[in-house]
Amino acid sequence: MNKHSTLHVDLADRGYPIHIGPGLLDQANLVAAHLPQRKAVIITNTVVGPLYLEKLKSAIAGQQIAVDTILLPDGEEHKNWQTLNLVFDALLKNHAERKTTLIALGGGVIGDLVGFAAATFQRGAPFIQIPTTLLAQVDSSVGGKTAINHPLGKNMIGAFYQPRAVIADTDTLKTLPQRELAAGLAEIIKYGLIGDAVFFEWLESHMDQLLAREPAALAHAIHVSCRNKATVVAADEREEGVRALLNFGHTFGHAIESGLGYGQWLHGEAVAAGMVIAARVSQRMGLVDESCVSRTVKLLQRAGLPVRGPRLGVERYLELMGHDKKVEGGKIRFVLLKKIGGAFVSAAVPAETLAIVLGGEGVDDV
């Protein structure tokens, strides 16, 4: 049996394990241990399904568990009410019950959408996250944020709803397109920037191994990222304080995603550009020096990520960011840097600073 590591998200009676390692899709006991009834529904998409659906279904069925499947279209542009209703239609048609466990097999879109379906189906059904992309394994599968998109804003309709378990099989990363791998690296780099300077330095010296998909390097990066996120989630489940730091780069990044149209840029790509924009804003406010920005840019570039946002126009950026979930009292709250490994939230960003960065310094023509 392959070795794997296990972390725990400490939320009292709603806490759950995060299993990380190779070959976990074959270990159906990890799923079976969290089923309140011997019935489950695997929900995946048209890209991941052909790769891993039968493997997982066979393993779970081998535990004498009845398994139904739902296949959804792939892509951020399908993270909406219409796709959510496809899930509800299939669940009702297959006579799913309140204790029927929904299993999200896929990347962040599937995880977010299935989690929201679970939160609302019969007022709350159990669900398990089985993330198959690097971004989902290190970020979106952990912490209980579930949502769908609205044309006016990303993830604006959702719920905090924790999974019963997260099972991250690192073997699934072998089939991940390089662009998706890079998108996941953006979220990994984020953890170093906001609160772990030692990890950021480790990433600077191990980026080549991560890009080459060396198993030990990937396992370490995933473990550290999940450990950092689990600590933050346990301290602030509903984002009333420190958890907001996890949105570093996301206020700008979400504006890029919705401004260009969902699916044009991957989430991690938009976050990468958003982190550089946030770093440049921090520099212009005198919070960090040029070396902080240049190290951030260099590491993101080595990962194959964009370091400038598209030129949407200052007013359009501000309009889109006005729909951000961190808006409070009508003011946009930004996550800024005070050093590598140190971030904070502030609503006191001068308009002229935003105009300089969003009007040219931090953006390119589309």
N, C-alpha and C positions, 0 to 999 in steps of 0.2 A: 504494500500500500504506500502511495506517495505521502510524504510528510507535508503537512500544511500547518499554518499558524492560525490561531484564533484570538480575536480581540472581543471585548464586550462593551456594548453601549449601556452605560449605567443609568437606567431610568426606572429604578425600583421594580415594580411588578410588570412594567412594560419594557424592561431591558431585553436585549437580544444579542446573539453572537454574530460576529463577522468572521467567516471562514475564508482564508486566502491560501491558494496553492494549486498545483496541477492535479488534473484527474478528478476533480470534485464532482463533475457531472455524473460520474459512475457511482458515486457514493450516495445512493438514494436514502440511506439512513439519515443523512443530514437534513433531508427534506421531511422524511417520515416522522422524525422526532417532533415536528412542529405542526402536525395536522390534527385538528380537533375531531375530524371525521375522516373516514377512508375514501375521501373523494377530493379531487383537485382539478383545476382547469389551468393548463399552460397557455399563456397568451404571448405571442411572439409576432414577428413581422416577416415579410416575404424575402428578406435578405438573410436573417439569422435562422429562420425556420428550416430551410433546406440543409443547413450546416449542422444544427444541433438539436432540433426538435425531436426526431426519432430516438436519438441517443438518450435524451433525458426522459422521454416518455416511456421507453422500454425499461429503463432503470427503475423508475417509480412504479410502473405496473408490476414489476417483479417483486414488489413489496406488498402485493395484493391490494393495491390502491386503484380505484376506478379513475381514469384520466380522460378528460375531454381536452380539446385544443381549439384555439381561436387564432386565426392568421390575419394580421392587419397589414395595411400598406405601410411602406417604409418612408421615413422622412419627417423632419420638423414641421413641414407644412401640413401634416396630417394629425398633429397634436391638437385636436379641436373637438367641439361638441359632436360633429358628425361621426368621427371615429369612436368616440366614447360611447355613442349610442349603438354602434355595431357590437361593442362588447356587451352592453346591457341586453341587446336583442338576443345574442347567442347564449348568455347566461340564463335568461328566462326560458328560452326555447329548450335548453338542456336541463331545465329544472334544477338549477343550482340553488343551494340553500344558504342561509346565513353563516353556517359553519363550513361551507365549501371554500377551500383555500385557493386563492388566485395566485398563480406563479408567473412573475414577470421575467421572461427570458429575452434579453436584448439590451440595447443601450439606454441612454438617458430618456429618450422619448417614450419608449415602452415602459420603463420603470416609473416615470412620472405619471403617465396616463393610467397604467394598471393600478398604481397606488391610489389615484383619485377614484377610480372605479371601485376599488375595495372599500375606500372610506365612505362611499355613498350607496353601494349596493346593499339593500335591506338594512340601511343605517349602519353598516360596518361589517365587512367580512374579513377574515384573516388573509394576509398575503405574504409572499416570500419573494425577495429580490434575488435574481440570478443574473447579475450584470455581465455582459459579454464584450463591452468596450472598455478601454482603459479609463476614459472619463467617467463612465458609470461606476467602475470598480473603486475609484478613489474619491468620488464626490457624490453624484446624484443618488446612488443606491443607499447611502447612509444618511440617517438623520430625519427621515419621515416627511420631507417636503414633497408633496404630490400636487400636480397641477396640469391644466391644459392652457393653451395660449388663446388670447383674444386679439383680433386685428389691431387694437389700440395698444396692446402691451403683452409682453411675454410672461407666462406663468401667473396671470392675474386672477385666474379662477382655480381654486384648489383648497387643500386642507393639510394641516399637520396630522399625519397618520403613520405611525411606526410599523415597519414590517415585523414579522415573527423571527426572521433570520435573513442574513445576507450571505450568499454563497458565491464567492468570486473565484471561478476556475481560470487560472492564468493560462491554461492551454488555449483558451478561446482567443487569446491575443495573437496567436500564430497566424490566424486568417484575417486579422484586422488590416484594412488598407493603411498605407503609410500616413495618409492625411488624417485619418481617424486616430492613429497612434499619437501624432503630433498634437491633436486637439486635446487628448488626455494629458499630455505633458504640460499643457498650459495650466491645468488645475493643480498638478503636482508642484509646479514652480510657484504657484500662488501660496501654497502652504509655507514654503520657505520665506517668501517675501513678507507675509503678514505676521509670522510669529516664530520662525525657526531658522535663524541665521546659519546654524551648523548644518542643517539639512540643505540650505541654499548652496553652501560651499561644497557639500557632497555632490549636489547636482552639477555644479560647475566642473567637477573633476570626473564625473561618471556619465555625462550626457552621451558620449559615443557608445558606451555599453548599453544605455537605454534605447538608443536609436537602432542598435544592432539586435535588440530584443534578447539580451542575455538574461536568462531566467533568474539568476541570483540578484542582479541589479533591479530588474522589474519587481521582483517579490519584495525587496527592501523598500523601494519607492512606494509601492502600494501599501505596505504595512505601516510605514511612517505616516503617510498621508491619512490613512484610515484612523490611526491612533490619534493624530492631531484633531481630526474632525470629531471623533467619538468623544474626546475630552471636552470640546467646545459644546457639542450637542447636549451632553450630560449637564453642563453648567447652565445652558440657556436654550432649552428645547424650542421655544416659540419666538426666538429672535427678538427678545426685548432688551438685549444688551450686547454681550461679547460676540454672539453668533453673527451679528451684522458684519463683522470683520471678514467672514467667509465670502462676502459679496465684493471683495476687492476686485476692481476691474469690471464688475458686472453691470453697474449702472450705465456706464458707457457702452459696454458690450451688448446689453439687451437693446439699447437704442440702435446699435448697428444692425442687429438681427431683424428687428421689426422695421427699421427704416429701409433696408434693402429688400425685405421680403423674406419670410421664414424659409430657411433651407439654402439660401444663397451662400452664406458663410456658415460654417459649423460653429456650434456654441463655443468650443475651445478657441477657435480662431478669433472670434469676436471678443472673447475675454482677454486674449493675449494683447490685442490692440488696445482694449480698454485699460489694461494694467499699465501699459506704457503711457497712455493719456493721463491716467491718475498719477503716475510717477512724475510726469512733466508738470502737471498742476502743482504737485507737492514741491517740486524744485522751484517753480516760479514764486511760490509762497514762502520760500526760504526755509523749508522744512528739511530738505535733503540736498546734497551736493550733486554735481554732475556725475561723479563716479557711481553713485547709486543708480542713476538713470542708465548710464552706459552699461553697467553690469547686467541690469535687467534686460535691456535691449539685446545685448550680446547673447545671453543665455536663451532668450526666446528665438532669436534668429538661428542659433545652432540647432534648436529643436525643429526648425522649419516652419515657424509661425510668423504671421504678419505682425509688424510692430508699428503700423500706422493705420488709423481708421479711414473709412471712405469719406470723401468730402460731401457730407449731407447738407452742410450749411449750419451755422451756429444756431439759428432760430429753430431749425428742424430738430437738431440734437436736444435743445432745451425743451421743446414740446414733447418729444418722445420720453425724455428723462422725467418729465413731469408726471408720467404715468407709473413711475417706479414705485415699488412697494415700500421703499425706505422714505418716501416723501412724508413729512410730518409737519402739521400746521402750515401746509402750503409750501414748505421749504424742502428742497432736495438735500438729502443727507449723503455726503460723499465719504467713501473710505479712502483715506490718504496715508501716505508713508511718512514716518519720522526717521526711519532707518531701515536697512535690510533686516528683516526679522522683527519689525515693529510697525504696527498700523493702528489707526484710530479713526473714529467717525466724527465728521464735522459738517455743519450746514453753513459755515462761515467762509465760503469760497468767493472771492471777489469776481464780479461779473466780467471785469476786464481780463482777468486771468483766463476764465473759461473761453472768452472770445478769442484770445490769442492762440490758445492751444487747439480749440475746436475749429477755428477759422483758418488754420494753416500749419502751425507748428506740429500738431499731432496727427494730421490727416493727409491723405493723398486724393487725387482724382479717382473716381470709381473706374 
